[in-house]
Amino acid sequence: MNRLLVVCAVALLQGCVYLPETRTWYDDQCQIYSKHMTLRAHQVGAIGNCVNRDCVGILAIFGAVSAVTAVVSGSIVVVGNTVYWLEQKGKCLIGA
């Protein structure tokens, strides 16, 4: 039962990579353009017809790639949003 649960969980992650995405909007209060980063999932592949042990290796690789991209891209988003927030506050104070 546990093995089936693990395989199903990893199968849901198959072929996904997580990439940061930047959005820009106009802040009326400060009269500046502000930016915000989000994390977005992109599916890059899917498993075709594989049997038993073949699938385990492929799922493990897809799961590892998905986890690594989530951690790295998530870190980029956190740092980027911090920088954008500081930039926005600095420009808003100068403009006020």
C-alpha positions as CSV (number, residue, x, y, z in Angstrom):
1,M,0.0,0.0,0.0
2,N,2.8,2.5,0.9
3,R,4.6,1.7,-2.3
4,L,1.5,2.4,-4.4
5,L,1.0,5.7,-2.5
6,V,4.6,6.8,-3.2
7,V,4.3,5.9,-6.9
8,C,1.1,7.8,-7.2
9,A,2.5,10.9,-5.5
10,V,5.6,10.9,-7.7
11,A,3.5,10.3,-10.8
12,L,1.6,13.5,-10.1
13,L,5.0,15.4,-10.2
14,Q,6.1,13.8,-13.4
15,G,7.7,16.0,-15.9
16,C,7.0,19.3,-14.1
17,V,9.6,22.0,-13.5
18,Y,9.0,25.1,-11.5
19,L,10.0,28.5,-12.9
20,P,9.8,32.0,-11.5
21,E,7.5,34.4,-13.3
22,T,7.7,38.2,-12.9
23,R,4.6,40.4,-13.2
24,T,4.5,44.2,-13.4
25,W,1.7,46.5,-12.4
26,Y,1.2,50.2,-11.8
27,D,1.0,51.3,-8.1
28,D,-1.4,54.3,-8.1
29,Q,-0.5,55.4,-4.6
30,C,3.2,55.7,-5.2
31,Q,2.8,56.4,-9.0
32,I,5.4,53.8,-9.9
33,Y,5.5,50.5,-11.7
34,S,6.0,47.6,-9.2
35,K,7.0,44.0,-9.8
36,H,6.1,40.7,-8.1
37,M,7.4,37.2,-8.7
38,T,5.4,34.0,-8.5
39,L,6.3,30.3,-8.9
40,R,4.7,28.6,-11.9
41,A,4.7,24.9,-12.8
42,H,5.4,23.9,-16.4
43,Q,4.9,20.3,-17.6
44,V,7.8,19.3,-19.8
45,G,7.1,15.6,-20.3
46,A,4.9,12.6,-19.5
47,I,5.5,8.9,-19.2
48,G,4.3,6.8,-22.0
49,N,4.1,3.0,-21.8
50,C,6.5,1.7,-19.2
51,V,6.3,-1.4,-17.1
52,N,7.2,-2.1,-13.5
53,R,10.9,-1.4,-12.8
54,D,11.3,0.9,-15.8
55,C,8.7,3.3,-14.4
56,V,10.3,3.4,-10.9
57,G,13.6,4.9,-12.3
58,I,11.8,7.3,-14.5
59,L,9.5,8.5,-11.7
60,A,12.4,8.9,-9.4
61,I,14.2,11.1,-11.9
62,F,11.1,13.2,-12.6
63,G,10.5,13.6,-8.9
64,A,14.1,14.7,-8.2
65,V,14.0,17.2,-11.0
66,S,10.7,18.6,-9.9
67,A,11.9,18.9,-6.3
68,V,15.2,20.6,-7.2
69,T,13.5,23.1,-9.5
70,A,10.9,23.9,-6.8
71,V,13.6,24.6,-4.2
72,V,15.9,26.6,-6.5
73,S,13.1,28.6,-8.2
74,G,11.4,29.1,-4.9
75,S,14.5,30.6,-3.4
76,I,14.8,33.0,-6.5
77,V,11.2,34.1,-6.0
78,V,11.7,34.8,-2.3
79,V,14.9,36.8,-2.9
80,G,13.4,38.6,-6.0
81,N,10.3,39.6,-4.1
82,T,12.4,41.0,-1.2
83,V,14.4,43.1,-3.7
84,Y,11.3,44.3,-5.5
85,W,9.6,45.2,-2.2
86,L,12.7,47.2,-1.0
87,E,12.8,48.9,-4.4
88,Q,9.2,49.8,-4.3
89,K,9.4,51.2,-0.8
90,G,12.5,53.2,-1.7
91,K,10.9,54.7,-4.8
92,C,7.7,55.4,-2.9
93,L,9.5,57.3,-0.2
94,I,11.5,59.3,-2.7
95,G,8.3,60.2,-4.7
96,A,6.3,61.1,-1.6
